[in-house]
Amino acid sequence: MWKASRHLYYIFVFLRLVIILTSTSYIHPDEFFQNIEIAIDDVFNPSKQSHLARAWEWNPTKPHQIFAVGNGPIRSIVPVWLTSHVALNLLKFLNRWNLIKLSTRSLVIAPRLALFPLSCLVDYCAFRLTKSQSIRLLLASSPFSLLFLCRTFSNSLESILFTLILTLSLSIHPHRLSKSSVALLTFLNVLTLWVRVTYLAFALPVVLWFGYTRLIRSPSLLTTAVLSALFSVVALTLVDSFYFHRWPCITPLEFLIYNLDRRNLALHGTHPYWLHLLINGPIAFGPALWLAGWYGIRIKMSSTILVKLSALSLCSGVLVLSLQPHQEPRFLLPLGLPLAVLGSQVLRKNTWPFRNGFWTVHLIHSIVIVALFGYLHQAGLETALQALPPEARTLISYKTFDVPSTLITTAQLDNVENLRGSSKKHLMARLCDLKIDEACLLSPRWAIDLDDENWLVLAWSSSIPHLDLDRLDEIWNAGFQRSGMALWRINQNITNSAYCLQKQLV
């Protein structure tokens, strides 16, 4: 049984790598605009002075302001340097020696490959803490590891660091605790706060337990922790301050100031308080593991400190994050290891029929989520960018996620305009204003009416359906033949269309 579990684990790790290399989806704009977009700009355009194309999180509303708190960038450059910067610098080196071609695909895959060994570190930490193949298998077979952990979300790095901190905190014997190990743990905690402030919601039980059982009785170790924390805060603040040319640039504080204002959160969408508990958790980890984790809190379990801390982290993380009105499944990613620990307790105390049912539901969910968010959701967008003709100067995207302009390698674009869910009339009126020979339209085929296709020339089309969960009715009505992403050139005769003629009259 132990050997079979180990072999299954290696199969799932291999599948994780295959998904990285073959995924065609675009889960959320943040995986590009909060990481890859910034890294590409830094690595391949180091002399570029303007950051106007960057997402709002990176643009201070009052740049170059001295001694200012608030209105500053809310993202630290440090997590980007630790992940995508490393991968893209290696890609740049290999491209310089003609070993790898620079393309949209390579720019996307390289940062994900950098996260792959870090995701395996999570598996290692889980096994080191528990010596349990079932816990490692639970993690490896869930969308948490198969899909989300290797995407360039700040939540992914937050999850990896939280797992590492939990492992180190429990692995170091009290009698072998040294000043260097305390300094390392303190730095990792502060670093993870710089990745995401929400980390504290999950880590608070671990931090309090470690402080009470390891530090409070040793003045020298407590002093080391305090001094290490101060040094880490100053060092990370200096890094961001030099990068953004702003002092002091305390990005976690800026993040808190921004997110505590409900008017700001309303711009990104507000959700009911129960969304994490009833919807987002089951999506990220599967209903079987999510329910087993919560049930694992109330049954009588072995009283190991790992189980207790896992239960407390699950409760504190969900409770604190549910108080925030903007909620997404990836916000819960740090709960991967705590859920696996609690879920394994439930599996251990139940019969084979229950375990078989659990694994059936768990694996079916993983297949569905990986298919939806790994291959179908916003599918074809990356491939379409590679199909852009070299002479294109303007790209209009319509009814799709915003286009990360730094991923475009086949054309030198002057303008990328994201119309998102604008009306058909607004789209066609905008096309009338463009230079026909230099403009392209990127949109799902189902978003363009058959009559309006007469004014466009289909330059490229994806065979994979482009899934948009907000517009399922439009996809269904268009049919399978028109379900993919498309790249259009503008027909010369568009000037004779009713849209353009009406615009001329106005």
VOTI-546871 format. One record per atom (N, C-alpha, C): residue in one letter; x, y, z. Coordinates in steps of 0.2 Angstrom, whole numbers, plus 5000, padded with zeros to 4 digits. Atoms other than C-alpha are relative to their C-alpha. Last residue first. Layout:
VOTI-546871
AXYZ/...
end
This chain:
VOTI-546871
V499949964993/V488653124817/V500550045000/L500549965000/L488453074798/L500050045007/Q499849955004/Q490152994798/Q499450065000/K499549974996/K489652884813/K500250064996/Q500449964995/Q488052834804/Q500550045004/L500449955003/L489052784789/L499750045005/C499549955002/C490352684800/C499650064996/Y499749974994/Y489052584809/Y500450064998/A500549954997/A487952554794/A500350045006/S500450034995/S489452474785/S499550065003/N500750005003/N490152554769/N499549975005/T500249935000/T491852604779/T499350004997/I500349984993/I491952414784/I499750074999/N500749985002/N492252374765/N499750025007/Q500049935003/Q494152364768/Q499350034999/N500250005007/N493852214780/N500050074997/I500649965002/I494652224797/I500050014992/R499849945004/R495852084802/R499450044998/W500349975006/W495251964815/W500450064997/L499649935002/L495951854828/L499850024993/A499849995007/A494851714835/A500350075000/M499749935001/M494551624851/M500250014993/G499349994999/G493451464850/G500250085000/S499949994993/S491551434852/S500750025002/R499849934999/R491051464834/R500150015007/Q499649985006/Q490851284828/Q500350075001/F499350024999/F490251234845/F500550024995/G499950065002/G488651334845/G500749985000/A499650005006/A488351514845/A500149944998/N500449985006/N486851504857/N500450004994/W500450055002/W487851404870/W499650024993/I499650065003/I489251524870/I499649954998/E499749985006/E488151674872/E500449944997/D500649995005/D487151594886/D500350014993/L500150075002/L488851544895/L499450004995/R500350005006/R489351724896/R499849934997/D500549944999/D489951754914/D499650004994/L500550024996/L490851584914/L499550055001/D500149954996/D491851624899/D499449995004/L500550004995/L492551474890/L500050065004/H499849954996/H493451484874/H499550015005/P500549954998/P493251324866/P500350055005/I500250014993/I494851244859/I499550055002/S500550065000/S494951244840/S499849985007/S499850054995/S495651424840/S499549944999/S500550034996/S495451534825/S500249945004/W499850064996/W496651644815/W499449985005/A499350015001/A496551784802/A500249935004/L499750044995/L494651794800/L500749984999/V499750065003/V494251944790/V500349965005/L499450034997/L492952064797/L500349954995/W499649945000/W491552174790/W500749985002/N499949985007/N490552024784/N500550065000/E499450035003/E490851954802/E500150024993/D499449954999/D489552084808/D500749974997/D500049945004/D488151984801/D500650045000/L499950025007/L488651824809/L500050064995/D500550035004/D488751914826/D500249984993/I500249975006/I490351924835/I499449974996/A500149934998/A490551874853/A499850044994/W500750004998/W490351684848/W499850075002/R500550005006/R491951694839/R499350015002/P500350075001/P492951744855/P499550014993/S500650014996/S493851914853/S499849924999/L500050074996/L495451984847/L499449995004/L500550014994/L495252124834/L500149935003/C500350064999/C496752184823/C499549995006/A500550024994/A497252344817/A499849934999/E499550014994/E498752404805/E499649985006/D499550055001/D497952384788/D500449995006/I500250075001/I496252454793/I500649964999/K499750015007/K496852614801/K499949934999/L499350035001/L495652624815/L500250004993/D499549944999/D494152744818/D500749974999/C500049955005/C492852624811/C500550055000/L499650035005/L493452484823/L499950054994/R499350004999/R492852594837/R500449984994/A499849935001/A491152614830/A500750015001/M500049995007/M491052424828/M500250084999/L499450045004/L491552394846/L500050024993/H499449964998/H490352534853/H500649964997/K500049935004/K488852464843/K500750035002/K499850015007/K489252284850/K500150074996/S500550025005/S489152344867/S500349994993/S500449945003/S490652344879/S499549984995/G500750025002/G491052184889/G499750064997/R500450044995/R492952204889/R499349984998/L500749985000/L493452344877/L499649965005/N500450054997/N495352314881/N499350035000/E500649974997/E496452434870/E499549945002/V500450064998/V498252384866/V499450035004/N500650004996/N499152524857/N499649945001/D500149934997/D500752554849/D499550015005/L500749964999/L501052374845/L500150075003/Q499949944996/Q502752304839/Q499450055000/A500249935003/A502252134833/A500250065005/T500050005007/T502751954835/T499950064997/T499350015003/T503251954853/T500150014993/I500050005008/I501652004862/I500750014998/L500050075002/L501751944881/L500050004992/T499350025000/T502152124886/T500149934998/S499649985006/S500452174881/S500749985000/P499349984998/P499552074894/P500450024994/V499550025003/V497752074886/V500750025003/D499549955003/D496352104897/D500649974997/F499649974995/F495151964899/F500550054997/T499550044997/T493951934885/T500450035005/K500350054996/K492352014878/K500549945002/Y500750004999/Y493352114865/Y499749945004/S500350074997/S495152144863/S499350025002/I500649994996/I495752284851/I499849935003/L500450064998/L497552274845/L499450025004/T500650004995/T498352414836/T499749945001/R499849944996/R500052424827/R499550015006/A500549984996/A499952254817/A500350065005/E500249935001/E501252244804/E499550035004/P499549954998/P502052094812/P499850074998/P499649995005/P500451984811/P500550065002/L500149935002/L499751924828/L500550024994/A500250005007/A499751734828/A499950074998/Q499550035004/Q500751724845/Q499950014992/L499549955000/L499451834853/L500649984996/A500249955005/A498151714847/A500550055000/T499850025007/T499051574856/T499850054995/E499350005000/E498951664873/E500249984992/L499749935000/L497151704871/L500750004999/G499849985006/G496651524866/G500350075000/A499550045004/A495751474882/A500150034993/Q499649955004/Q494851604893/Q500549974995/H500249934998/H494351454904/H500550054996/L500549975003/L494551294894/L499950085001/Y500050015007/Y496251214898/Y499450044996/G499450015002/G496751234916/G500150004992/F499649954999/F495251314923/F500749994998/L500349935001/L493951204916/L500550055000/A500249995007/A494951044913/A499750074999/V499449995005/V495951064929/V499750014993/I499749934999/I494251094939/I500750014995/V500549955003/V493350944931/V500450075001/I500050005007/I494850824934/I499650054997/S499349985002/S495150874952/S500050004992/H500049934999/H493250864956/H500750034997/I500449975005/I493250684949/I500050085000/L499750005007/L494750644959/L499650034995/H499449965000/H494050704976/H500350004993/V500249935000/V492350624973/V500650054999/T500450005007/T493050454969/T499850084999/W499550005006/W494350474983/W499750014994/F499649935000/F493050514996/F500450014994/G500549945002/G491850374990/G500450065000/N500150015007/N493350244991/N499550064997/R499449975003/R493750315009/R499949994992/F500049935000/F491950295014/F500650034997/P500549975004/P491850115008/P500050085000/W499750005007/W493550075016/W499450034995/T500050065004/T492950125033/T500250014993/N500650025003/N493250285043/N500249934996/K500550024995/K494550345056/K499349974997/R499750064996/R496050355045/R499549975004/L499950065004/L495050455032/L500249945004/V500750035001/V494450585045/V500149934996/Q500350034994/Q496250605051/Q499349974999/S499750074999/S496850625033/S499849975007/G500450055004/G495650765031/G500349935000/L500750014997/L496350865045/L499749954996/V499950034993/V498150855039/V499449985003/A499850075001/A497650885021/A500149965006/L500650045002/L496651035026/L500249934999/P500550024994/P498051105036/P499549964998/L499850054995/L499251075021/L499649995006/G499850075003/G498251165008/G500249955005/L500350064996/L497551305018/L500149934998/P499550024994/P498851435011/P499749945004/L499550055001/L497751424995/L500549985006/L500050054995/L496251515002/L500649954999/F499849974993/F496451674993/F500149955005/R499350004999/R496451574977/R500250035006/P499850064998/P494551544978/P500850005002/E499850045006/E494151734977/E500349935003/Q499750074998/Q493351844990/Q500149964993/H499750035007/H493052034990/H500349935001/P500550015005/P491952075005/P500249984993/Q499949955006/Q493252055018/Q499549984995/L500249934998/L492651975034/L500150054994/S500749995001/S492751805026/S499750075002/L500149985007/L494651825025/L499250014998/V499749935002/V494751835044/V499850024993/L500449954996/L493551685048/L500350074998/V500749995003/V494251575034/V499650055003/G500049985007/G496051595040/G499450024996/S499849925000/S495651595058/S500150024993/C500549964997/C494751425057/C500150084999/L500550015005/L495951335045/L499450055003/S499849965006/S497451405055/S499449994995/L500049924999/L496651345071/L500250044994/A500749984999/A496351165064/A499950085002/S500350005006/S498051155057/S499350025001/L499849945004/L498851215073/L499650004993/K500349944996/K497951075083/K500150074996/V500750015001/V498350935070/V499750075003/L500249985007/L500150995070/L499350004999/I500049925001/I500251005089/I499850014993/T499349985002/T499750815090/T499950084999/S499949934998/S498150785100/S500750024998/S499450004997/S497650625090/S500250085002/M499450025004/M495850655085/M500650005004/K499550014995/K494150665093/K500649974996/I499950064998/I493050735079/I500649995005/R500450024995/R492650915078/R500049935003/I499949964994/I494050985068/I499649985006/G499450024996/G494150845056/G500150045006/Y500250054996/Y492450885050/Y500549975005/W500449974995/W493051045043/W499849955005/G499649964996/G494450955034/G499650035006/A499650054995/A493350815028/A500450055005/L500450034995/L492150945021/L500449965005/W500249944996/W493551035011/W499549985006/L499549984995/L494350875006/L499850065004/A499850054995/A492750804999/A500550025005/P500450014995/P492150964991/P500149955005/G500550065001/G493650994981/G499649995006/F499750064997/F495251104986/F499549944999/A499350004999/A495051264977/A500249935002/I499750005007/I493251244971/I500749995001/P500150065004/P492651174988/P500350014993/G499650054998/G493451324997/G499949934996/N499349995002/N492751454986/N500449945002/I499850005007/I490951404987/I500749994998/L500450045004/L490251375004/L500249994993/L500250074997/L491551435016/L499649964996/H499450054999/H492351565005/H499849945003/L499850035006/L490651634999/L500649965001/W500050075000/W489851655016/W500449974994/Y499550024995/Y490251835018/Y500149935000/P500350014994/P489351885002/P500549975005/H500350075000/H490351954988/H499749995007/T500150024993/T490952124983/T499649945000/G500650054999/G491652164966/G500049985007/H499850075002/H493352244961/H499449955001/L499850005007/L492752424962/L500249934997/A500650015005/A491752384977/A500250014993/L500250075001/L493452344986/L499450004995/N499550035004/N494052524984/N499849934998/R500149975007/R492452594991/R500549974995/R500550045004/R492552475005/R499950034994/D500449955003/D494252555011/D499549964996/L500449994994/L495152425022/L499550054998/N500550054999/N495852355006/N499650015006/Y500450005006/Y496852515001/Y499449955002/I500449935000/I497552555019/I499549994994/L500550004995/L498052365021/L499550074999/F500550055002/F498952355004/F499450015005/E500449975006/E499852525008/E499449954998/L500549954997/L500352445025/L499650044994/P500550034996/P501052295016/P499550055003/T500550025004/T501952405003/T499449965004/I500250064996/I502952505015/I499449974997/C500450045004/C503752625003/C499949945004/P499850075000/P504552765014/P499449964996/W499950024993/W505052845004/W499550035005/R500449974996/R504752834985/R500249985007/H499749934999/H505852794970/H499550045005/F500649965001/F504752634967/F500250085000/Y500350025006/Y506252524966/Y499550054998/F499549995006/F507352614979/F499649984993/S499949935001/S505852614991/S500550024994/D500649975003/D505352434988/D500150084999/V500050035006/V507152374993/V499450034995/L499549975004/L507252495007/L500049984993/T500349935002/T505552435014/T500550044996/L500550015005/L506252255013/L499750074998/A499750025007/A507752295022/A499550004995/V499649955003/V506952395036/V500349984993/V500549955002/V505552265039/V500450064997/S500350035006/S506952125039/S499550064998/F499550005006/F508052225051/F499649984994/L499949935002/L506552255063/L500550014994/A500649975003/A506052075063/A500150074997/S500150035006/S507752015066/S499450034996/L499549965004/L507952135081/L500049974992/V500249935001/V506352065088/V500450044995/A500650005004/A506751885085/A499850074999/T499850015007/T508451905092/T499550004995/T499649945003/T507851985107/T500249994993/L500649955001/L506551845110/L500350064997/L500350025006/L508051715108/L499450054998/S499549995005/S509051815121/S499749984993/P499949925002/P507651835133/P500450014994/S499349995002/S507251645132/S500150074998/R499650024994/R505551595141/R500850014999/I500149964995/I504551695128/I500449985007/L499749945000/L505351625113/L499950035007/R499250015002/R505051435111/R500350075002/T499650064998/T503351395118/T500750004999/Y500150024993/Y502451565118/Y500449945002/G499849954996/G503251635102/G499949985008/F499350005000/F503051475093/F500350055005/W499750064997/W501251455098/W500750005000/L500150004992/L500851635094/L500249945003/V499649954997/V501651625077/V499950015007/V499350025000/V500851465072/V500550055004/P500050054995/P499051525078/P500849975000/L500149984993/L499351685068/L500149955005/A499450014996/A499951605052/A500050025007/F499850085000/F498351585042/F500549995006/A500650034998/A497651765045/A500149935001/L500150004993/L499451835045/L499449965003/Y499650064997/Y499651775027/Y499950005008/T500550054997/T498351905023/T500349945003/V500149994993/V499752035022/V499549955003/R500749994999/R500351955006/R499850015007/V500350035005/V502051944999/V499350015000/W499949955005/W502752075011/W499749974993/L500449944999/L501951975025/L500150054994/T500650025002/T502851825018/T499550055001/L500050005007/L504551915020/L499349984997/V500049945002/V504151955038/V499950004992/N500749984998/N503751775042/N499950074997/L500550035005/L505251715032/L499350025002/F499949975007/F506451845041/F499449974996/T500349935000/T505751785058/T500050034993/L500750005000/L506051605054/L499750075000/L500350035007/L507851635048/L499250005000/A499949945005/A508251745064/A499749984993/V500549954999/V507551605075/V500050064995/S500650035002/S508651475066/S499450055002/S500050005007/S510151585068/S499449984997/K500149935003/K509851625086/K499950004993/S499549955000/S509751435090/S499850074998/L500149935003/L508451315094/L500550055001/R499649985005/R509151145098/R499950064996/H499350004997/H508351115115/H500550024994/P499949944995/P506651165108/P500750015002/H500150024993/H506851045093/H500150065005/I499449984996/I506651125076/I499849985007/S499550055001/S505351025065/S500650025005/L500250064996/L503751115071/L500649955000/S500249984993/S504251295067/S499949935004/L499449984996/L505251235051/L499850015008/T499550065000/T503751145044/T500650025004/L500350054995/L502551285048/L500449945001/I499949974993/I503751415040/I499649955005/L499350014998/L503951305024/L500050035007/T499850074999/T502051285022/T500749995003/F500450014994/F501751475024/F500149925002/L499649984994/L503151505012/L499649985006/I499350034999/I502351394999/I500450025006/S500250064998/S500551465002/S500749965001/E500250004993/E501151645001/E499949935002/L499449994996/L502051604985/L499950005007/S499650065001/S500451534977/S500650005004/N500350054995/N499351674984/N500449945000/S499649994994/S500551804975/S499749955005/F500449964996/F499851724959/F500450015007/T499649944997/T501051664946/T499650055004/R500249945004/R500251494943/R500350065004/C499549995005/C501151334949/C499850064996/L499449984997/L500151324965/L500650024995/F500049934998/F498451344956/F500750015003/L500249945004/L498451194944/L500250065004/L500050015007/L498951024950/L500050064996/S499350015002/S499451074968/S500049994992/F499549954996/F497851164974/F500749994997/P499949945005/P496851074960/P500550055004/S500549954999/S497050914972/S500250064995/S500550025004/S498050754968/S499450065000/A499850015007/A499650814975/A499549994995/L499849945003/L498950874991/L500150004993/L500649955000/L497950724995/L500250064997/L500450025005/L499450614990/L499450044999/R499749975006/R500550705002/R499649984993/I500049934999/I499350675016/I500350034993/S500749985001/S499150495011/S499950075000/Q500149995007/Q501050465010/Q499350024998/S500650035003/S501150505028/S500050014993/K499850075002/K502850545037/K499449964997/T500550064998/T501850685045/T500349934998/L500349994994/L503050835045/L499649945003/R499549994994/R504350785033/R499650005006/F499850064998/F502950725021/F500550005006/A500650044997/A502050885021/A500249935002/C500249974993/C503650985019/C499549965003/Y499550034996/Y504150875004/Y499950025007/D500150074999/D502550904996/D500549975005/V500650014996/V502651094998/V499949935002/L499849994993/L504451084992/L499450005004/C499750064997/C503751004976/C500250015007/S500650044999/S502751164973/S500249935003/L500349974993/L504351264975/L499449965002/P499650034995/P505151144961/P499750035007/F500150074999/F503651194950/F500449975005/L500450014994/L503651384954/L500049925001/A499649984994/A505151414942/A499649985006/L499550054998/L504251314929/L500450015006/R500450054997/R502751434930/R500549945002/P500149984992/P503951584928/P499649945003/A499349994996/A504651504911/A499850015008/I499850074997/I502951444904/I500650015005/V500550034995/V502151614901/V500349945004/L500149944994/L503651704893/L499549975005/S499450014996/S504051534883/S500050055006/R500050064996/R502251534876/R500650005005/T500550004995/T502251714871/T500049945004/S500750005002/S503851684862/S499650025005/L500449964996/L505751704864/L499350014997/K500349955003/K506551554856/K499650045004/I500750004999/I507651444867/I499850074996/L500250064998/L509451394864/L499349995001/N500450045005/N509951534853/N499849935002/W499650055003/W511351594865/W499649954995/R499449975003/R510451754869/R500549954996/N500249975006/N508851654871/N500650044996/L500050065005/L509651544884/L499850034993/F499350035001/F510151704894/F500049954995/K499649955004/K508451784892/K500749984998/L500350005007/L507551634898/L500450054995/L499750065003/L508751624913/L499749994993/N499349995001/N508351804917/N500349944997/L500049965007/L506451764914/L500850024999/A500150045006/A506551624927/A500150044994/V499550055000/V507451724941/V499849964993/H499349965002/H506351884938/H500549944999/S500049995007/S504751774938/S500750034998/T500350055004/T504951704956/T500250014992/L499950074998/L506051784969/L499749954995/W499350025001/W506151954960/W500149935002/V499950015008/V504251954958/V500749984999/P500350075002/P504051914977/P500149994992/V499650064997/V505252064981/V499749934998/I499750035005/I504352194970/I500449945002/S499250005000/S503152234983/S500349974994/R499650075002/R501352264978/R500750015001/I500250054995/I500252404986/I500349934999/P500050065003/P501052554976/P499849955006/G499450035003/G500752714985/G499849934997/N500049985007/N499152824989/N500749974996/G500650005003/G499552805008/G500150024992/V500350074999/V501052845018/V499350004997/A500750015001/A502152985012/A499849935001/F500350004993/F503853045018/F499250004999/I499650024994/I504453095001/I499650005006/Q500249964994/Q503353094985/Q500449985006/H499449964998/H504153024969/H499950055006/P499350025001/P502452964963/P500550055003/K499549944999/K500853024970/K500749975000/T500449945003/T499452904963/T500450065002/P500249954995/P500752764965/P499650064997/N499949935002/N500752644950/N499850045006/W499349985000/W501052464954/W500250074999/E499750024994/E499352404960/E500750035000/W500149954995/W498552504945/W500449995007/A500750004996/A499252384933/A500050055005/R500150054995/R500752434922/R499350015004/A500350065002/A500652524906/A499949955005/L500749995001/L501152684913/L499549944998/H500450064998/H502752624919/H499350014999/S500750004998/S503752744909/S499749935002/Q500249964994/Q505652744910/Q499350005002/K500649975001/K506152594899/K499850045006/S499949925000/S507952564902/S499450044999/P499749974994/P507752384909/P500150084999/N500049935001/N506552334895/N500350045006/F499949995007/F506852144894/F499950074998/V499550045003/V507052104912/V500250024993/D499449994997/D506052244920/D500649964997/D499849935001/D504552244908/D500750015003/I499849995007/I504552054908/I500250074999/A499350035001/A504552054927/A500250004993/I499449964997/I503152174929/I500749974998/E500049945004/E501952084916/E500650055003/I499650015007/I502451914924/I500050074996/N499350045000/N501951964942/N500350004993/Q499749994993/Q500352064947/Q500749975000/F499949934998/F499752094929/F500350015007/F499649965005/F499951914923/F500250075003/E499450045001/E499251804937/E500550034995/D499549994995/D498151944942/D500649964999/P499549955002/P497151934925/P500650015005/H500249934998/H496351774931/H500550054998/I500450004994/I496351594926/I499750075002/Y499949934997/Y496951614908/Y499650005006/S500549964996/S496951434901/S500350075002/T500249955004/T497951344888/T499650055003/S500649964998/S498851224899/S499950064995/T500550005005/T500151114890/T499450045001/L499750005007/L501851134899/L499450014994/I499649945001/I501151174916/I500250014993/I500549955000/I499851034915/I500450074999/V500350005007/V501250914910/V499550064999/L499549975005/L502250964925/L499750004993/R500049934998/R500750934937/R500550044995/L500649965003/L500450774928/L500050075002/F499850005007/F502250714933/F499450044996/V499449955001/V501950764951/V500150014992/F500449944999/F500250664950/F500550064999/I500549995005/I501150514944/I499750075000/Y499549985005/Y502550534957/Y499650014993/Y499849944999/Y501150524970/Y500550034995/L500649955002/L500350374963/L500250075001/H500050005007/H502050284964/H499450054998/R499549965003/R502150334982/R500150014993/S500149934999/S500450274986/S500550054998/A500549975005/A500750114978/A499950075001/K499750005007/K502350084988/K499550034995/W499649944999/W501450125005/W500350014993/M500449945000/M500050005000/M500450065000/
end
